[in-house]
Amino acid sequence: MAHANPAVMQQQLLLQQQQQHQKRRQFLHGLASVHMRSNPLPPELVGTPWPAGYDPAQSPWKGLDISRTELGHIRIAGKDVDLYRFWALVSQVGGIAKMDQQWPSLLRHFDLPDQHPDPQPSGQQSVAVTLNRLFMHILAPFDEAYKRNVREQQARAGMRMQPGVQQGMQGGAQGAGGVPDVMSGPSQLNQAQSIAGDSFNMNMPGMNQSMPNNPSQAFDSAAAGLGGQTSQPHTPQMPQHSPTNSIGGALGMVASSLLSQQMHGTPSAGSTSAQEPNGADADAEGRKRKMRQSEEFDPKRVRQRTGGSDSSDMRASLPPSGMNGQSAPAAAPRTIRQPSRRKIEYVPFSREVDTDGGRDLAAIQKEYARAAHRPMKDMNEWGQVDVDAVTMSLRSRISTELSYGLTTFTLLTLMQYPKREPGFPIAQAPDLLEEVLDILEDVGLEGDEDDTVLGAPVTPVKTYRELVNAVLEDGSRPFAGLERKHGSKDYNIGPRPRHGETILTVTNIIRNLSNFADNHEYLAKHDRVLTIMLRLCMLSASAADDLPSPASPALSLQDLLILRKDTLYLLVNIAGAVDLSISGSTSKTPLLNARRAFELLSSFLSDPVESVSPLGCLLLSGVPATINPQSTPSPPSIADTALEVYTRLFQPDDNRHALSKAAPQEWLWTFLESLVHRLPVSNTDFQVVMRDVWLGYVEKILMAIFTIAFLAPPQLKKRIKMDRELAFPKVLLRLVKRFTVLTPQEARMYFTICVRRAVEALKLIDDAEDSFDTSQSSSPTLMFGMGYGEHGESRIETGTGLLSGYQDEITWNLMLQREIFTDPIVFAELESLVRVDRLASVP
């Protein structure tokens, strides 16, 4: 088996490149000819100079961004678009008639984005629409003239196949000398190129037809970047073909025949040794030549030739050689008759059905696409809104009126004013807020508030991660979508939205209102907002193995996850103004709100899988263990937000007192355990904490630990103190030493708050007293020191301190640091923590 000659393959590749370049030149020449009479294209685009007497300043194409490096390229969205390839792709699909909704599929061929990176003057940002306008104004006239020329050529070819006409046409062509040989000289090569150009351009009818004389009609403001609206694109599946195959027929017919003659050595017009075939012989020779061309240019069909060539080709084309290397006298070649092989292809008749039941499916699909991409109505287009009319629409509970009222109210909460902060002052429209709260109660809640949960048996808190996993597991079961679940739509209500969607819309309105600073105090002091929102976030009592279900019958578990996040973002805005005081009040609403708020926050923070150190958070987020200062991500957003809410909501002593009465001890223990697990322990953890965002995260954790230590009952404080698995004193002592002794002097100022909160929490756990019991002493709660309190009041402390086992290390190493020595409160608390009860010692 002989191998292919590399030199021959390289020559073939070079000829193919020359042929492709010739086709591109012919295309640009034909494109320039179409637009020459009315609106000539710029020379930088097609390589054809301006016509005589034409003023380039009046050209409608002066706004085009033409590539300065490649001829026939236009820049769109920062990318070069080849007009020749663009036209070939559209022709491959079937022309402009088949491209109604397929323009976005062309973006990937030119590496174009979906939207323009810069705003367009026309407001249309879709790059697919720009491609549509580009083809319609520049390439569509050429495409129409090209197709007309192809049809006429096919008609003339059909006439040649008639009896008598075929022989006359062939005789005339052969009598004229046939096709010139490209190997005979440069003059004949130029002649072949001129023939190819004439067959493509000059014989094309309709080339000289005039375009619209008004430049604005030919191209609607080319300076606007071709951004007008012509059709709304979709994303179909494009057939995968070579773009050059669709135009390789009429465009490169002459060049292909010249290339075939050069590769196979067919005789030229000057050769007298070749015998002219006629009749059936000409038909057989033509089929053989086409087969050889397809084998040469289609790499999938190339045959591996043996040492001996085809006998028919050899006898028909090459004369025998003499012994001296001289050519022997030319002899007439034998013509080997071959059976005619024809490919019969059966194409079944099919009728394209564009309607269904009398409805135009294409028009419906087009309108649906237009409505899906319709821009949102501008705020200024709403004009004046009557708040009382919106209130009455909500109060009517009519489906259309309710939809209008909720939509208008949502847009009011997003209003922006030129000279003040955006937002809607709800204090000026209290009836509007009362109506949406009534909708929440009517749709989402059943019956009165149940206060028996305060004495109910304690069950573990369902964490947010467990609820998400429950949703995923329930949805992955076979035929899960066919089952009716909790919160499904009741079909008896008719064509109305599901109640869960109405609840989410109202909660979104309340959350938007909380973003306005003037509404914080009003929403926090309102007697219904926080209560209703927290009631909707609760779960119903169920068995341990059952799927959790919301307490509201209108909500699904997916709705509950969204609602809990909305309530969390509401609390982060109004938590500083919420009052949960129970002194002088007989209502149990503050206690219920404190319990539900703590359960909500605990669901985001107490999950054992997510309660990890800062390095563990990085590993869970997918960041490698190597710490890169430029790529270190922020702390978990939900956990950071929940810590922010907890530290602000339970900072006042009255709110802490309500939480100590409402929250079970087991919930407090689990919450504190998860907080301790989130503190930095290893050296890598402390490297992560050196970033400002992570330092704020640690400060919130320590503040939450201090709050638990303050409000925890004495039994829970003793458990925290004695639990060796938790190692509460050791973890906090390591943090204090790391932020003082092992930190450079110039950076210790950033960790002062963390050190103080950790020492105060250790002191509260060491005392193990009820912080709200004022019957024993009238002195302040935090009076620390070695037998003496503040303001000279004496207080004798008995027993051994929590850190007495580290007395020498703390006394001679930690307490001698300047930051500790100059802070009398921290110094006195550390001194109390390392005390030793000498009265209990053995003499």
Buried (B, 14 or more C-beta within 10 A) or exposed (E): EEEEEEEEEEEBEEBBEEBBEBBBBBBBBBBBBBBBBBBBBBBBBBBBEBEEEEEEEEBBBEEBBBBEEEBBBBBBBEBBBBBBBBBBBBBBBEBBEEBBBBBBBBBEBBEBEEEBEEEBEBEBBBBBBBBBBBBBBBBBBBBBBBBBBBEEBEEEEEEEEEEEEBEEBBEEEBEEEBBBBBEEEEEBBEBBBEBBBEBBBEEBEBBEEEBEEEBEEBBBBBEBBBBBBBBBBBBBEBEEEEBBEBBBEBBBBBBBBBBBBBBBEBBBBEEEEBBEBBEEBBBBBEBBBEEBBEEBBEEEEEEEEEEEEBEBBEBBBEBEEEEEEEEEEEEEBEBBEEEEEEEEEEEEEEEEEEEEEEEEEEEEEBEEBEEEEEEEEEEEEEEEEEBEEBBBBBBEBEEEBBBBBBBBBBBBBEEEEEEEEEBBEBEEBEEBBBBBBBBBEEBBBEEEEEEEBEEEEEEEBBBBBBBEEBBEEBEEEEEEEEEEBBBEBEEEEEEBBBBBBBBBBBBBBBBBBBBBEBBBBBBBEBEBBBBBBBBBBBBEEEEEEEBBBBBBBBBBBBBBBBBBBBBBBBBBBBBBBBEBEBEEEEEBBBBBBBBBBBBBBBBBBBBEEBBBBBBBBBEEEEBEEEBEEEEBBEBBEBBBBBBBBBBBBBBBBBBBBBBBBBBBBEBBBBBBBBBBBBBBBEEBBBBBBBBEEBBBBBBBBBBBBBBBBBBBBEEBBEBBBEEEEBEBBBBBBBBBBBBBBEBEEEEBEEBBBBBBBBBBBBBBBBBBBBBBEEEEEEEEBBBBBEEBBBEEEEBEBEBBBBBBBBBEBBEEEBBEBEBBEEBEBBBBBBBBBBBEEEEEEEE
